[in-house]
Amino acid sequence: MRPVHSIVMQVQSVPLGSVTIGPQSWREGTVRSIRRAERLVRQTRAGQPAACSQPRSGSSSAAAGVSLKRSDGTAEVTARDKIRAEACRPRSRDCVCNQKISRPQSAGAMFPGGSQRTPVAPFPPSSLREHCAGASVAVVADYMRRVREVEVQLRRQAGRVTEEAVKLERERGHLERMLRSLRTNLTINQKSSEGRTRRPSTTETERDGADYLLLWERRELAELKQDLEGTLKTTLSQLQALGESSRQLLDCASERARVLELLPLSGSAGGHDSAPQTFIKTDPISPFTPECKKALESSSLRVNQSQLLRETIRRTLTSAISRQKAAHCAVNDGLVKKIAETVTLQQNLALTSAATRQAMFRKQREINCIRHSHGRAQGPEYSGDLLSREKLNRPLVKVYQRHPGTQLPEAAQLIQSGAALRRCLKSSEGELGKLERTCLQLLDDLQGKRAAAQVDAAVVRMRRQQVDKRAMPAFLQQGAL
């Protein structure tokens, strides 16, 4: 058997000898065996990797070939081992190409049933099930990790949306506080207008500059209130949109997380230091579905809209605070000026009324003097009280009047002086009446000015006390300055 094995190993390189010793049939049978073995060797080269693989058990290695031992204890290489070594060597390009072209589509037996023995496919490895299971685990793990990446991105975006919603909610609180401050200022404006109607006299209740300032403040506050209410309505709508976007993201993340129960948290995607991946291609059966892409894009758009809205709200609040302060200070300054003007007029009225009373007293003394002079000029009421020198029929006058044209002017002068004194007395009494009426009017006006100043001062004090300077945050008030 040993020479046969050597012939099988060298059948392709050593030609047969031409010497014929034995019978022809014996030689032909041997040649046919050699050709058949050579053909089988060539046919079995397609399954060479399977033949070169390690056997699973010792029985297979025993069935592969019989080993011969030498007398010195070393194992002799069998023919089957040499054929395997020959087959495991690198082959030419043509052989490899032919093997690739004639590669079967499915694994099967090496020798199917029948008379013809054509190579269909190599023997599958003994760990085929383990390899298939490992490949399935790898596919599942890769899918789960990609799903984890999508889930982490969705939850991160949901966190950004929630954070933006919290910031927008803070701005909404500022808007509501500003609206409460405007409503309070409108109530204060109404109370101020109603308080100024309690001024005493008719002249003090006429519309003045302070009333026009209060009307302008009311219109300014109403306009600010309308603008802020519109902004608040837009803010509430944006908050609802952010909440809906957050729910969509969390729903998509929960739906994606349905296949992540067996994936450990350690070693999976979504570390804090790793940058979020950007998914472009979408597929309904892939980890990144169109619903996830739509939720991410809509949430990003709404977050940008919310940021722009927050900037708009901040500018609106700053402008509203500055306008509100300007209107409030303008009305307060107007009322303070009105009070100062009223106090100035009150002081002038006090001085004028004092001068008028003094003039009244002087005129009264003058009237008393005129009455006394008029009485003295008229003489006594009883004729018996007349002195002899005052009588017009005294002897000296009678003797003087004996000649014509010698009338004395004493009687005419007395009559004229009496008439002049009566006229002066009447004029002085008229002037005294005017002074008295003017003094009463000045005193009434003075009392009205004093009451009006007190009402305006009470209005200013009420406006300063009821305005809450803590209604808005300090940083917004500083920005308004």
Backbone torsions as a table, in degrees:
resi	resn	phi	psi	omega
1	MET	NA	-27.1	-178.4
2	ARG	-64.6	-42.3	177.1
3	PRO	-65.2	-29.9	179.4
4	VAL	-66.2	-42.3	178.9
5	HIS	-63.0	-39.2	178.5
6	SER	-66.4	-34.4	176.9
7	ILE	-67.2	-39.6	179.2
8	VAL	-64.1	-40.0	-178.9
9	MET	-67.0	-31.2	-174.7
10	GLN	-113.5	28.2	-175.7
11	VAL	-70.7	-28.4	-177.4
12	GLN	-84.7	-20.0	-174.9
13	SER	-109.0	-26.6	-176.3
14	VAL	-108.9	120.7	177.9
15	PRO	-75.7	163.3	179.6
16	LEU	-73.3	147.3	178.6
17	GLY	-71.3	156.9	-178.2
18	SER	-94.5	-3.2	-178.0
19	VAL	-83.7	130.5	179.9
20	THR	-109.5	118.5	-179.5
21	ILE	-111.5	-51.4	-178.0
22	GLY	-85.7	-171.2	177.9
23	PRO	-68.7	160.9	-178.4
24	GLN	-67.8	-40.9	-179.1
25	SER	-63.2	-39.6	178.7
26	TRP	-63.1	-41.2	179.1
27	ARG	-66.9	-43.4	-179.7
28	GLU	-64.7	-39.6	177.3
29	GLY	-61.4	-40.2	179.0
30	THR	-66.7	-42.0	178.9
31	VAL	-62.6	-41.9	178.6
32	ARG	-62.6	-38.2	178.0
33	SER	-63.8	-40.7	179.4
34	ILE	-64.9	-44.6	179.4
35	ARG	-61.7	-43.2	-179.9
36	ARG	-62.9	-41.4	177.9
37	ALA	-63.8	-41.1	178.2
38	GLU	-63.3	-42.5	178.2
39	ARG	-63.4	-42.0	178.4
40	LEU	-64.3	-37.6	177.9
41	VAL	-62.7	-43.2	178.7
42	ARG	-65.2	-38.8	-179.2
43	GLN	-68.3	-34.5	-176.7
44	THR	-82.7	-1.3	177.7
45	ARG	-68.6	-21.0	178.2
46	ALA	-64.9	-32.8	178.1
47	GLY	-98.0	25.9	-175.1
48	GLN	-60.8	-41.4	-179.8
49	PRO	-60.6	-36.5	178.0
50	ALA	-68.0	-35.0	179.7
51	ALA	-70.9	-29.6	-178.1
52	CYS	-82.8	-10.6	-177.3
53	SER	-73.2	163.4	-178.7
54	GLN	-74.6	138.1	177.3
55	PRO	-71.6	155.9	-178.2
56	ARG	-78.0	-37.1	-175.3
57	SER	-133.8	172.8	179.7
58	GLY	-73.1	-23.8	179.6
59	SER	-68.1	-35.0	178.6
60	SER	-68.0	-38.1	177.7
61	SER	-68.1	-29.5	176.9
62	ALA	-72.3	-35.0	179.5
63	ALA	-75.7	-19.3	-177.7
64	ALA	-68.4	-30.9	-180.0
65	GLY	175.7	162.8	-178.5
66	VAL	-98.0	130.2	-179.9
67	SER	-97.7	140.7	178.7
68	LEU	-111.1	139.7	179.5
69	LYS	-109.8	142.2	175.5
70	ARG	-84.6	176.2	-179.5
71	SER	-70.8	-26.0	-180.0
72	ASP	-84.7	2.9	176.2
73	GLY	94.9	-7.7	-179.5
74	THR	-84.0	143.4	-177.8
75	ALA	-76.6	136.5	176.6
76	GLU	-89.8	138.0	-178.4
77	VAL	-70.2	127.0	179.9
78	THR	-82.2	167.4	178.2
79	ALA	-67.5	-37.9	179.6
80	ARG	-63.8	-39.8	178.6
81	ASP	-65.2	-39.8	179.0
82	LYS	-65.8	-39.0	178.0
83	ILE	-62.7	-40.1	177.6
84	ARG	-63.6	-42.6	178.6
85	ALA	-63.8	-38.6	178.0
86	GLU	-65.3	-38.5	-177.8
87	ALA	-74.7	-28.7	-177.5
88	CYS	-78.9	-7.1	178.9
89	ARG	-70.9	158.6	178.4
90	PRO	-65.1	136.4	-179.5
91	ARG	-98.9	172.4	-178.1
92	SER	-73.7	169.4	-179.6
93	ARG	-64.7	-37.3	-178.1
94	ASP	-65.6	-39.8	179.5
95	CYS	-65.7	-42.6	178.9
96	VAL	-64.1	-43.0	179.5
97	CYS	-63.0	-43.0	178.4
98	ASN	-62.2	-36.8	178.7
99	GLN	-66.9	-39.6	179.1
100	LYS	-67.0	-39.4	-178.3
101	ILE	-69.3	-42.2	-176.6
102	SER	-90.4	22.3	-179.3
103	ARG	-71.5	126.5	-177.7
104	PRO	-72.7	166.9	-177.3
105	GLN	-90.4	-22.7	-178.7
106	SER	-138.8	155.1	179.5
107	ALA	-78.1	143.4	179.5
108	GLY	-152.7	-171.0	-179.5
109	ALA	-76.0	157.9	-179.0
110	MET	-73.7	-41.4	-178.6
111	PHE	-124.3	100.4	178.0
112	PRO	-72.9	164.2	-179.6
113	GLY	-65.7	143.6	-178.4
114	GLY	133.4	172.8	-179.2
115	SER	-76.4	-34.5	-179.1
116	GLN	-86.6	139.6	178.8
117	ARG	-117.5	93.9	179.3
118	THR	-109.0	136.6	-179.9
119	PRO	-70.0	122.2	179.4
120	VAL	-96.0	-50.8	-178.6
121	ALA	-160.7	159.0	177.7
122	PRO	-71.3	160.8	175.3
123	PHE	-64.6	132.8	174.3
124	PRO	-67.6	151.8	179.7
125	PRO	-66.8	161.1	-178.6
126	SER	-70.2	-22.3	179.6
127	SER	-101.0	34.7	-178.1
128	LEU	-62.7	-42.9	-179.1
129	ARG	-64.2	-40.4	178.1
130	GLU	-65.0	-41.1	178.1
131	HIS	-63.2	-42.7	178.5
132	CYS	-62.6	-43.9	178.3
133	ALA	-63.3	-41.2	177.7
134	GLY	-63.7	-40.8	177.5
135	ALA	-63.2	-40.7	177.7
136	SER	-63.2	-42.2	178.0
137	VAL	-62.3	-40.3	178.8
138	ALA	-64.0	-43.4	178.3
139	VAL	-62.4	-45.1	-179.8
140	VAL	-63.8	-43.8	-179.5
141	ALA	-63.2	-42.3	177.8
142	ASP	-62.9	-43.3	178.3
143	TYR	-62.9	-44.0	-179.2
144	MET	-65.5	-37.5	178.8
145	ARG	-68.0	-40.0	176.0
146	ARG	-66.1	-36.2	174.9
147	VAL	-64.9	-39.3	177.0
148	ARG	-61.8	-38.9	176.8
149	GLU	-61.2	-44.2	178.6
150	VAL	-64.7	-41.7	-179.2
151	GLU	-64.1	-42.6	179.5
152	VAL	-63.6	-42.0	178.2
153	GLN	-63.8	-40.0	177.7
154	LEU	-64.1	-43.6	-178.9
155	ARG	-70.6	-34.1	174.7
156	ARG	-64.4	-43.3	177.3
157	GLN	-64.2	-38.4	175.8
158	ALA	-63.0	-37.6	175.5
159	GLY	-64.4	-41.4	177.0
160	ARG	-64.1	-39.9	178.2
161	VAL	-64.4	-41.8	178.5
162	THR	-64.5	-41.8	177.7
163	GLU	-62.5	-42.0	177.2
164	GLU	-65.0	-37.5	177.5
165	ALA	-64.4	-37.3	177.5
166	VAL	-64.9	-43.5	178.5
167	LYS	-63.7	-42.9	178.9
168	LEU	-66.8	-34.2	176.2
169	GLU	-64.3	-36.9	175.9
170	ARG	-64.0	-41.7	177.4
171	GLU	-66.3	-35.0	176.6
172	ARG	-63.7	-39.4	174.9
173	GLY	-60.9	-40.8	176.4
174	HIS	-63.0	-39.8	178.0
175	LEU	-62.7	-44.2	-179.5
176	GLU	-65.9	-39.2	176.3
177	ARG	-64.4	-38.5	177.8
178	MET	-66.3	-39.0	177.5
179	LEU	-64.9	-40.5	176.2
180	ARG	-62.7	-39.1	177.4
181	SER	-64.3	-39.9	178.2
182	LEU	-66.2	-40.7	177.5
183	ARG	-63.8	-39.0	176.7
184	THR	-63.6	-42.1	178.3
185	ASN	-66.2	-36.0	175.3
186	LEU	-64.1	-40.6	176.8
187	THR	-64.7	-40.6	177.8
188	ILE	-63.9	-40.4	177.8
189	ASN	-61.9	-43.1	178.5
190	GLN	-64.0	-42.4	177.4
191	LYS	-64.4	-36.8	178.3
192	SER	-64.0	-43.7	178.3
193	SER	-64.1	-42.6	178.5
194	GLU	-67.3	-36.1	179.1
195	GLY	-66.0	-35.4	-179.4
196	ARG	-73.7	-15.3	175.3
197	THR	-76.2	-9.7	179.4
198	ARG	-90.1	15.9	173.8
199	ARG	-69.4	146.5	-164.4
200	PRO	-68.1	-59.5	-168.7
201	SER	-91.0	169.8	-179.5
202	THR	-67.5	-36.6	-179.1
203	THR	-67.7	-29.5	-178.9
204	GLU	-80.1	-17.8	-179.2
205	THR	-92.6	2.4	175.7
206	GLU	-69.4	152.5	-178.1
207	ARG	-69.6	131.9	-179.6
208	ASP	-128.7	-168.4	-178.0
209	GLY	-63.5	-35.1	178.7
210	ALA	-65.0	-38.0	177.4
211	ASP	-64.9	-40.9	177.8
212	TYR	-66.3	-36.1	175.7
213	LEU	-65.2	-39.7	177.1
214	LEU	-64.2	-40.2	177.6
215	LEU	-64.6	-41.4	177.8
216	TRP	-64.9	-39.7	177.5
217	GLU	-63.6	-40.0	179.3
218	ARG	-62.7	-43.9	178.6
219	ARG	-65.6	-40.3	178.9
220	GLU	-63.7	-45.0	180.0
221	LEU	-66.5	-38.1	178.3
222	ALA	-64.7	-40.0	178.2
223	GLU	-65.9	-43.3	177.2
224	LEU	-62.6	-40.8	179.6
225	LYS	-62.5	-42.4	179.3
226	GLN	-64.6	-42.7	179.6
227	ASP	-64.5	-43.3	-179.1
228	LEU	-69.2	-32.8	176.1
229	GLU	-65.7	-39.6	175.1
230	GLY	-63.7	-42.5	177.5
231	THR	-64.3	-37.9	178.2
232	LEU	-66.0	-38.6	177.2
233	LYS	-63.0	-43.9	176.4
234	THR	-62.8	-37.8	179.0
235	THR	-64.6	-42.8	178.4
236	LEU	-63.1	-40.6	177.1
237	SER	-62.8	-41.2	179.2
238	GLN	-66.6	-37.0	177.0
239	LEU	-64.3	-40.7	176.1
240	GLN	-63.0	-40.5	178.6
241	ALA	-64.8	-41.0	177.7
242	LEU	-64.4	-41.0	177.0
243	GLY	-62.7	-41.3	177.3
244	GLU	-65.1	-40.8	178.2
245	SER	-64.2	-40.7	177.6
246	SER	-64.0	-41.1	177.1
247	ARG	-63.6	-41.1	177.6
248	GLN	-62.1	-44.1	179.2
249	LEU	-63.1	-43.3	-179.5
250	LEU	-69.0	-35.1	176.1
251	ASP	-64.7	-44.8	177.6
252	CYS	-63.3	-40.6	178.9
253	ALA	-65.6	-40.4	177.4
254	SER	-65.3	-39.1	178.6
255	GLU	-66.9	-37.7	177.1
256	ARG	-69.2	-32.1	-175.9
257	ALA	-78.0	1.2	179.6
258	ARG	-67.8	-18.8	-179.4
259	VAL	-107.0	17.6	-174.3
260	LEU	-111.3	17.8	-176.5
261	GLU	-69.1	-35.5	-176.4
262	LEU	-95.6	1.1	179.9
263	LEU	-89.8	122.8	180.0
264	PRO	-69.0	151.0	179.1
265	LEU	-69.2	-36.4	179.2
266	SER	-75.6	135.3	178.0
267	GLY	85.5	-5.6	179.2
268	SER	-92.0	173.4	-179.0
269	ALA	-70.7	159.5	175.8
270	GLY	105.8	22.4	175.8
271	GLY	-66.5	156.9	-178.0
272	HIS	-69.8	-28.5	-177.2
273	ASP	-87.9	-17.4	-177.6
274	SER	-80.3	139.6	180.0
275	ALA	-76.0	142.7	179.4
276	PRO	-66.5	135.7	179.9
277	GLN	-81.0	152.2	178.9
278	THR	-104.8	119.2	179.6
279	PHE	-95.6	132.0	-177.4
280	ILE	-109.8	-52.6	-176.8
281	LYS	-80.6	137.8	178.9
282	THR	-121.1	149.8	-179.8
283	ASP	-153.8	135.3	-179.1
284	PRO	-59.6	-23.9	-178.4
285	ILE	-108.6	8.8	178.8
286	SER	-95.8	169.6	177.0
287	PRO	-60.1	-33.1	-179.2
288	PHE	-103.5	97.2	-175.8
289	THR	-86.4	163.3	175.8
290	PRO	-60.1	-31.8	177.7
291	GLU	-63.8	-40.4	177.9
292	CYS	-65.1	-42.8	178.4
293	LYS	-62.9	-43.0	179.0
294	LYS	-63.6	-41.8	178.9
295	ALA	-64.4	-41.0	179.3
296	LEU	-66.0	-45.7	-179.0
297	GLU	-65.0	-45.0	179.5
298	SER	-64.7	-38.2	179.0
299	SER	-67.7	-39.5	177.3
300	SER	-62.9	-41.9	178.0
301	LEU	-62.7	-42.8	-179.0
302	ARG	-69.9	-33.6	175.7
303	VAL	-65.0	-42.8	176.9
304	ASN	-63.5	-42.9	176.9
305	GLN	-61.5	-39.9	179.1
306	SER	-65.2	-39.7	177.8
307	GLN	-63.4	-44.3	176.6
308	LEU	-62.9	-39.2	179.2
309	LEU	-65.7	-37.7	178.0
310	ARG	-64.6	-40.6	176.4
311	GLU	-63.3	-41.0	177.8
312	THR	-63.6	-41.8	179.2
313	ILE	-63.3	-42.1	-180.0
314	ARG	-63.0	-43.4	177.6
315	ARG	-65.7	-40.3	179.5
316	THR	-63.4	-43.2	179.3
317	LEU	-64.5	-42.1	179.4
318	THR	-62.7	-44.2	178.2
319	SER	-65.2	-40.8	-179.1
320	ALA	-65.9	-40.0	178.9
321	ILE	-64.5	-43.6	179.8
322	SER	-64.6	-42.5	179.1
323	ARG	-66.9	-39.3	178.5
324	GLN	-64.6	-44.6	178.4
325	LYS	-64.1	-40.2	-179.8
326	ALA	-62.8	-44.0	179.6
327	ALA	-65.1	-43.9	-179.1
328	HIS	-63.4	-45.7	179.8
329	CYS	-66.3	-36.0	179.0
330	ALA	-64.3	-43.4	178.8
331	VAL	-65.9	-43.8	179.1
332	ASN	-62.6	-43.0	177.9
333	ASP	-63.7	-40.0	177.2
334	GLY	-62.6	-42.5	178.5
335	LEU	-66.7	-38.9	178.3
336	VAL	-64.6	-40.9	176.2
337	LYS	-64.0	-39.8	177.4
338	LYS	-62.9	-40.8	177.5
339	ILE	-64.1	-43.0	178.8
340	ALA	-62.4	-42.2	177.1
341	GLU	-63.4	-41.8	179.5
342	THR	-64.7	-41.1	179.2
343	VAL	-65.5	-39.1	177.0
344	THR	-62.3	-46.4	176.6
345	LEU	-63.1	-36.9	178.0
346	GLN	-62.0	-43.7	177.4
347	GLN	-64.6	-42.4	178.0
348	ASN	-63.7	-39.0	177.8
349	LEU	-64.7	-38.8	178.5
350	ALA	-63.5	-43.7	177.8
351	LEU	-64.1	-44.5	-178.3
352	THR	-66.2	-40.4	178.5
353	SER	-65.1	-36.8	176.2
354	ALA	-65.0	-43.9	176.9
355	ALA	-63.1	-36.8	179.2
356	THR	-67.6	-41.4	176.0
357	ARG	-62.7	-40.9	176.8
358	GLN	-61.9	-41.8	176.8
359	ALA	-64.5	-36.8	176.8
360	MET	-61.2	-44.4	179.5
361	PHE	-63.6	-41.5	177.6
362	ARG	-63.6	-43.7	179.2
363	LYS	-64.5	-36.1	177.9
364	GLN	-64.3	-42.7	177.1
365	ARG	-63.3	-39.4	178.3
366	GLU	-63.9	-41.9	177.9
367	ILE	-63.2	-40.6	178.0
368	ASN	-62.6	-40.9	177.8
369	CYS	-64.1	-41.7	-179.5
370	ILE	-64.8	-42.7	178.3
371	ARG	-62.6	-40.0	177.7
372	HIS	-65.2	-43.1	178.3
373	SER	-64.5	-40.4	179.1
374	HIS	-64.7	-37.7	177.6
375	GLY	-67.5	-39.7	178.5
376	ARG	-68.1	-36.2	178.9
377	ALA	-70.0	-31.5	177.7
378	GLN	-73.7	-26.0	-178.6
379	GLY	87.1	-174.2	-179.1
380	PRO	-72.0	155.6	-179.7
381	GLU	-77.0	-26.3	-179.6
382	TYR	-104.8	131.5	-175.5
383	SER	-67.5	-22.2	178.6
384	GLY	-71.6	-16.2	-179.2
385	ASP	-87.1	-2.2	-179.6
386	LEU	-75.3	140.5	176.8
387	LEU	-82.6	162.5	-176.5
388	SER	-66.3	-35.5	-179.0
389	ARG	-73.8	-12.6	-177.8
390	GLU	-97.1	-10.0	-177.8
391	LYS	-79.1	140.8	179.6
392	LEU	-81.1	-9.1	179.2
393	ASN	-109.1	28.5	178.0
394	ARG	-71.4	158.0	-171.7
395	PRO	-59.5	-36.0	-177.1
396	LEU	-66.2	-39.6	-179.5
397	VAL	-69.7	-37.9	179.6
398	LYS	-66.0	-43.4	179.1
399	VAL	-63.7	-38.5	-179.1
400	TYR	-68.7	-30.8	-175.2
401	GLN	-91.5	10.8	177.3
402	ARG	-68.8	-30.3	177.8
403	HIS	-92.6	146.6	179.9
404	PRO	-70.8	148.3	178.7
405	GLY	78.8	15.3	179.4
406	THR	-112.9	42.2	178.3
407	GLN	-78.1	133.2	178.5
408	LEU	-82.0	143.2	-179.0
409	PRO	-81.2	10.4	-174.2
410	GLU	-63.1	-44.2	-177.5
411	ALA	-67.9	-41.6	179.9
412	ALA	-64.8	-40.0	179.5
413	GLN	-65.6	-39.0	178.5
414	LEU	-64.7	-40.3	179.8
415	ILE	-66.9	-44.6	180.0
416	GLN	-64.8	-41.8	179.4
417	SER	-66.0	-34.6	177.2
418	GLY	-66.1	-42.2	178.5
419	ALA	-65.9	-39.5	178.8
420	ALA	-65.0	-40.1	178.8
421	LEU	-66.3	-36.8	177.8
422	ARG	-65.8	-41.8	177.5
423	ARG	-63.7	-42.4	179.2
424	CYS	-65.1	-39.2	178.8
425	LEU	-64.8	-41.8	178.7
426	LYS	-65.2	-42.0	178.1
427	SER	-64.6	-41.3	-179.7
428	SER	-66.8	-38.7	177.0
429	GLU	-64.8	-36.8	175.6
430	GLY	-64.9	-43.6	178.2
431	GLU	-64.1	-38.6	177.3
432	LEU	-63.2	-40.4	176.9
433	GLY	-62.5	-41.7	176.9
434	LYS	-62.4	-42.9	178.7
435	LEU	-62.1	-39.7	179.4
436	GLU	-65.7	-43.9	178.7
437	ARG	-65.1	-40.0	178.4
438	THR	-65.0	-39.9	179.1
439	CYS	-64.8	-42.0	177.1
440	LEU	-63.1	-39.6	178.4
441	GLN	-65.7	-41.1	177.9
442	LEU	-63.2	-42.1	178.5
443	LEU	-64.5	-40.4	177.6
444	ASP	-64.3	-44.0	178.4
445	ASP	-63.9	-39.2	177.9
446	LEU	-62.3	-43.2	177.4
447	GLN	-64.1	-39.6	177.0
448	GLY	-64.4	-42.3	178.7
449	LYS	-64.4	-38.4	178.5
450	ARG	-65.3	-42.8	178.6
451	ALA	-67.6	-39.9	178.8
452	ALA	-64.1	-40.6	178.2
453	ALA	-63.9	-39.5	177.8
454	GLN	-65.5	-39.6	178.9
455	VAL	-65.2	-46.0	179.6
456	ASP	-64.9	-38.2	178.0
457	ALA	-65.0	-39.2	177.2
458	ALA	-64.9	-37.9	178.6
459	VAL	-64.9	-44.7	178.9
460	VAL	-63.6	-41.5	179.3
461	ARG	-64.3	-41.2	177.3
462	MET	-63.8	-42.1	179.8
463	ARG	-63.9	-38.9	-179.3
464	ARG	-74.6	-29.8	-178.9
465	GLN	-79.9	-39.6	-173.1
466	GLN	-85.6	-14.9	176.7
467	VAL	-75.9	119.4	-179.7
468	ASP	-87.9	109.4	-179.9
469	LYS	-75.3	-13.3	178.9
470	ARG	-93.7	10.7	-177.7
471	ALA	-65.5	-31.3	-179.2
472	MET	-118.2	152.9	179.4
473	PRO	-60.2	156.6	-176.6
474	ALA	-66.9	-35.9	-176.9
475	PHE	-68.3	-31.0	175.8
476	LEU	-72.1	-38.3	178.0
477	GLN	-66.8	-38.0	176.7
478	GLN	-66.8	-36.7	176.5
479	GLY	-66.1	-31.4	179.1
480	ALA	-72.1	-25.6	178.4
481	LEU	-70.5	NA	NA
